[in-house]
Amino acid sequence: MRLLFLAALAKTLHEVTIGLDLAEQLADAGIESHFVVNPDNEDQLRAAKTPYTLVEPVLGEGVRDVVHRVAKEFRPDAVILVDYLAHWMTFRVGYKTDPWFVEELGLPVIPIDLYDLEGTSRRVEILGRTMEVDDNLLRMPVQLLPVPMNRPRVTDSGRGLPYRANRTIRPSTDAARERVRRALGLPEGRKLLMVPTLPWQQLMQVHAAEPTRELAARLPRLLAHYLGRLPGDTHFLLTGPLFDGFRSLPEDRVHHRPDYTAPEYHALLGAADGVFSFHLPSYALERATLADVPGMLAVNNHPVDGEAGIARLDRELGGLTPEVRAWLADHPGPLPDFHMWPLRWNEVLRPLLDANPFTDTLARAELLDERALVDGLERLLYDPAERDRLAAARADYRDAVNALPDTAGTFTEAVRGLGIDG
């Protein structure tokens, strides 16, 4: 069997890594794969020794001809959409073409669904504008649900099939951790907190509409204040763009890695004592669960509009710190609630987190609750009881993930109803 993977999203490792992981698991069953990717991800494909074709948004509608040519030459049995939502967004917004030109290939189309969209809203924010993702997924016979972050169970309709993603992610050995920490120049005995950001988040400072643009620029300043309150032997591993707000952190305790390969990223993650993420989906938090590194997720569930909104939030959180109050007062216009900083995506991500055992593996906090957030991070890094509690939750979750059927078997089930010889 041959599969054509479409993973053209730029400025992120997440989607291509998900696709490559699936392709590598299926290769054990004799399935061949070819990828269509953005040049940003070429190194991943080259390192994996997986055939690929490069496309860029400058092609516009010409991307359709490229994909048709690849399909004619490679002769796949099916097309895999690596992240249904990203596929729709990339071609609709980036290439300004109909994402469903793939149906013109006359092949079965199998989406990988990172958000269990069958059970959530499809309303998302893109560049500050609210859009509704096409509902084609609801008419497709089957979807593949990578775990984590999806729930490790078949969806109620039976069309969503979970499978164990990232099978190669394991806890780092003590020796591997020490090698990475020495390479970073981390003094012995210090705690290392990983704080990931992404290139597209930095682009939002320029290309998004307000309030997204302001939120992209301003939140790091507040977060740097929080991080600065952690004990003085806490060091910060900043992976991705260095936002101006983070430049106030003590220079001798900041380790910045703007660029990395997927293996390098996983090695950095495995060497950390904790991960702090303020957006979903989080590549770092997903892999931290499997790498046995504790993580905190902080999002904002409280929209704030003016002095009345600040007063209401003060009551809801049991008192705002002066720094948070000043940051809110200085924020131009209303502050939205958000899960995918600096975008919102609340209607997609809130339902995904609900009754999801993945969330039990994490410490969680409200982004504007300074006391709870800073205390939670400090306990995650320094409190043995809290670290043991989170470690037990991660172990339980990994047991549930490892109990999933073999991925090749799940894929065979997925294609059985599509008229493909699995």
N, C-alpha and C positions, 0 to 999 in steps of 0.2 A: 504494500500500500504506500501511496505517496500523498503527502500533505503540503499544501501551500499556506504558510503562515503570513498574515498581514499584520504588521506591527510598526506602522509608520510614524507613531508619535515621537516627537523630538524632546530633548532637554530632560530626559529621565531614564534611569536604568530599569525602573520597575516593570513596565509592560514587557519589554524584550526579555528580561530575565525570567519572567513567568512563562513566556512562550518557549524560550530555550530549554527551560527545565522540563516542560512537558515533552518537547521534541526529544530530549535526551532520554527520558523515561521510556518513550515509545520506541526509540531506536533499539532498545533491548529486545523488542518484539519484532524487529525486522522492518520497521516503518521508516521510510525516508522522508526528509523534510527540506523545504526551501523557504527562505524568509524574504519578505519585502520590508526594508527598514530605512530609516533616516540615516544619513552619514554620521550623525552623533553616536550611533550604536554600532558602527562598522567594526570597531575593535572587539566587541563582544562576539560577533559572529565569526570573525577571523580566529579569535582564540579558541572558539568552540569547534573550529574546522567544519562549520555548517555552511552549505551553499546559500548565497544571498544575492539580492538585487537592491541597489540603492535608489531611493526616490526622494525628492524635495518639493516643498510647496510651490516653488517657482514653476514647476511643471503644469500647475493648474489642472484643467481637465485632461491634459496629456497623460496624466498618471494612469488613466484608464487604458490607454494603448500599451503602456509599459506592463501593466498587470496582465492584460490579454496576451501579450507576447510571451511573458514568463509562463503563463498557463499552457500556451500552445507548445512551448519547448519542453517544459518539465512534465506535463501531462499528469497533474495531480488527480487523486480520486475525490478529494474534498478540500474545502477552504476553511482554515481556522482563523477566526477574528480574535486576535490577542487583545482582550478587553473590549467588549462590545461597545461600551460607552466611549472609550478613547477612539475606537474606529470611527464611530459616528462623528465625534467632535473633530478629529483630525481631517477627515475628508470634507465634511460640511463647512467647517470654518477655515481650516488651513488651505485646503486645495480648492475650496469653493465649487465642489462638485457633489453629485448625489452619491452618498456612501453605498447605495445599493446597486451600483454598477456591477458589483461582484456577482449578483444573481444572473447577469448576462453571460457568465461563464458556463452556465448550465450544469453546475456542480453543487452537491450538497454543501451547505454552509453551517458550520458549527461554531457558535460563539463561546468564548471564555467570558464569564460574567463575574467581575470582581465584587459586585455590590448586591447580588441577589435581587436584581431589578424586578423580578416577578412579584416580590413582596414589598417593594418600596415605591416611592414616587420616582418619576423620571424627570423631574423639574430641577435644572441645574443653572448655575451662574457661570457665564463665560465672558471674561473681560468686562465684568460689571453689568452684564445684560442677562436677564433671566430667559432661558430657552427650555423647550421640552424635547427630550430625546425621542426619536422615532420609536414606535411600539412594535417594530418588526420582530423583536425578540420574543414577544408574547405569542407570535404565530409560528415560531421555529419549534421543531419537534423535540429538541434537546439542547440543554446548555451545560457547560462544564463549570463547576464552582471550585476554584482553588481554595484550599484551606491551609493556613489562615488567610484572610479574615472571615471567610464565609463559615457558617455553622457546619459542623461535620455530620450532616444528615441530608438525606434526599428531601427536596422541597415537597410541599403538600400536593402539588400537581403531579409529581413524579418526573417532571421534565428536567429539573435541576439536579445534576449528579455531582456530589462533592468528590474531590480527589486530593491526595496528599501532595502539595506543592513543596518546592525547595527541599527535596529529599537529601541533598548533599550538605545542608546546613546542620552543623553539629556544634556542641560546646567546644571552645578552643582548649587545647591542652595548656597546662601551666607554662610549659616551655615556649609555646607559640605566643601566649599572652606576654610573656616577659620580653620576647624578641621585639614585638611591636611597641611595647611601652618604652623600651630602651631606644628604639629608633625615633620615637617621638621626643625623646629627651625628658621623659617624665621622671622626676625624682622618686626614689624608692619610698614606698609607704603612702604615697599620695592617692587620693581618689580621682577617678577620671569619669566625667560625665559627658556623654556624646549628645550633641545638639545638632540635628540635621536640618539643613535647608536645601532648596532646590532652585536651579536656574530659572525656571518659569516663574517662581515667586518673585524673584528680583525683576523680571521683565514686567510684572504687574505694576511696578512703580512708575512705569512710563506708558504702557499700552492700555491699562485698564481705565474704566471710568470711575469717578468717585461713587461711593466711599471706598471702593476696593483699593484704588491707588493710594489713598491716604493711609489705610490700614496696613498695606504692604510696607510702607515707609516707617510708620510710627510704632508698630507693636514691638519690634526688636529693642527699642529703647526701654520700654517697660520691662521686658523680659531680662535685659541685662541688669536692671536694678534688682530684680528678684535673685538672679544668679549671684550677684555680688554680695548677697546676704548669707550665702552658704559659707561653711567654715573655710578658713584661710588655706587649708591644705587641699581644697577642691580645685582640680584642673578641668579645663573645658576643651573638648575635642569638637571643633566646629567643622562639619563636613558640608561642603557646598559653598555658595556665595557668602561673603562676609558682609552682612548688612551694616550700614553706618552705626546703627544703634548699639551693636555689639562691640564697637571699638572702645567703649568706656570700660570694658572688663580689663583686669590687670594683665598687662601684656605678657608678663613672665608666667602666667598660668593659662594662656591660650595657645592651643595647638590647632592651626588652621590647615585643613586639607581641602582645597577647592576642587581638585580633580582626582579621580581614582577609577580604577577598573572595578568590575563587580567582585573579583576575588580580593582585591585590596580593601574594598569597602567591608566585606565580611570579616576580614582579618582585623580591621580597626574596631568594628563592632564587638568582636569576640574579646578584644583587649580592654573594653570599657567596663566600668563598675555599674553603670546605669545609662539609660537613654531617656531623654526628655524630648517629647514631640508635642507640637501644638497644632497639628493638622492631620487629617485623615484623607485617603488611606496613607499609612506610614510604612514605607519600605523597611525602615529601621525597627519599628515596633514588631512587625510581623516576624522578621528574622531574629529579633532579640528573644522572642518566645522560644524559638527552636534552638538558638545558641545559648540559652539559659542565662540571659542577662536581664536584670529587672528593668522595667520601663514605666514611665509615667506619661499619660495622655492628659493634656489640658486643652479644653475648648471653651468657647463662650456661649452659654445658653441664655444670656441676658442682653437683649437690645436696650440701648440707653439713649434717650433723647433729652438733652438739656438738663437743667437743674432738677426738674421734677423726676426725671429718670434716674439721676444720680442719687437723689434722696430715697427713691424706691429701692434701688439696688443696695443702698446702705442698710436698709431695714432687712432685705432678703438675705444678705450675707452676714448679718450680725455686726456690721461696722466695716467701713472701708478705711484703709490706711491713708495717711495724707498723700503719699506718692500716687496711689491709684486715683484718688479724688482729683489731684492736680492734673494727672494725665487725661482723665475724662473731661475735665473742664477745658482743657487745651485742645481737645479733639474737634476738628472742624465738622460740624454737622452731626447727625445721629450716628451712633456706633451700632452696627448690626450684630446680631448673634451669628456665629459662624463655626463650622466644623473643619473646613478645608482652607485654612488661612492662606492667603487673604480673601479667598472666595467663601461663599456660604455653604451650599450643598447640604443644607440641614435636612431637607425632606428626603434625600437619598440616604444619608449617613445615620441619622437618628434611628430609623427603623432597623438598619443593619446592626447597630450596637445592642438593640433590645433583645434580651433573652439569648444572648450570644456568649457562649462560654469563653470565647477569646478575651472578652472584656474582664473576666475574673482574673486573668493573669497580670493585669495592669493596676498600678495606682492611678487614681483619677482625681482631677481637681478642676475647679472653675478658674479660668484665666484671670479674672478680676478679684479673686479671693486670695490676696497676697499671703496672708498668714497661713492659710491651709496649704497653699501651693508650696511655699518655701519649706514649711514643716514637713510636708509629704516628701519633697525631694531629699531633705536632710535625712529623714528616716530611711528612705530607699537606699541611700548611700552608706549610712553609718549605723543604723539600728539592726543588730543581729536578728531580733524577733521579727521585724518587718521584712527583712530579706528572706528569712526562713519561710514566712507566710507566703510571700510571692513565689518563692522557689517551689513550694508544694503545689500552688495553683498551676504553675507552668508545667510541672511534672504530670499532674492530672490531665491537663489539656493535651500534652504530647501523647499521653497514653490513648486518648480519644482519637487523635489524629492518626497515630500508628495503627489503630484498629480498623481504619478504612481499608476497603479492598485494594488489591494491587491496581495501580493506575492503568496498566495495560488492559486489565480485565474491565475496569470501569469504561475505558474508551471503547472496547469491543462492544459493551452494552450500549454505549451511545450511538455507535454507527449501525448496530444491528437493524434498527428500524428505519435506516436511511437507504437501504438497498445497497450497502457497501459490504464487500467481503472483508470482515475484520480479522 
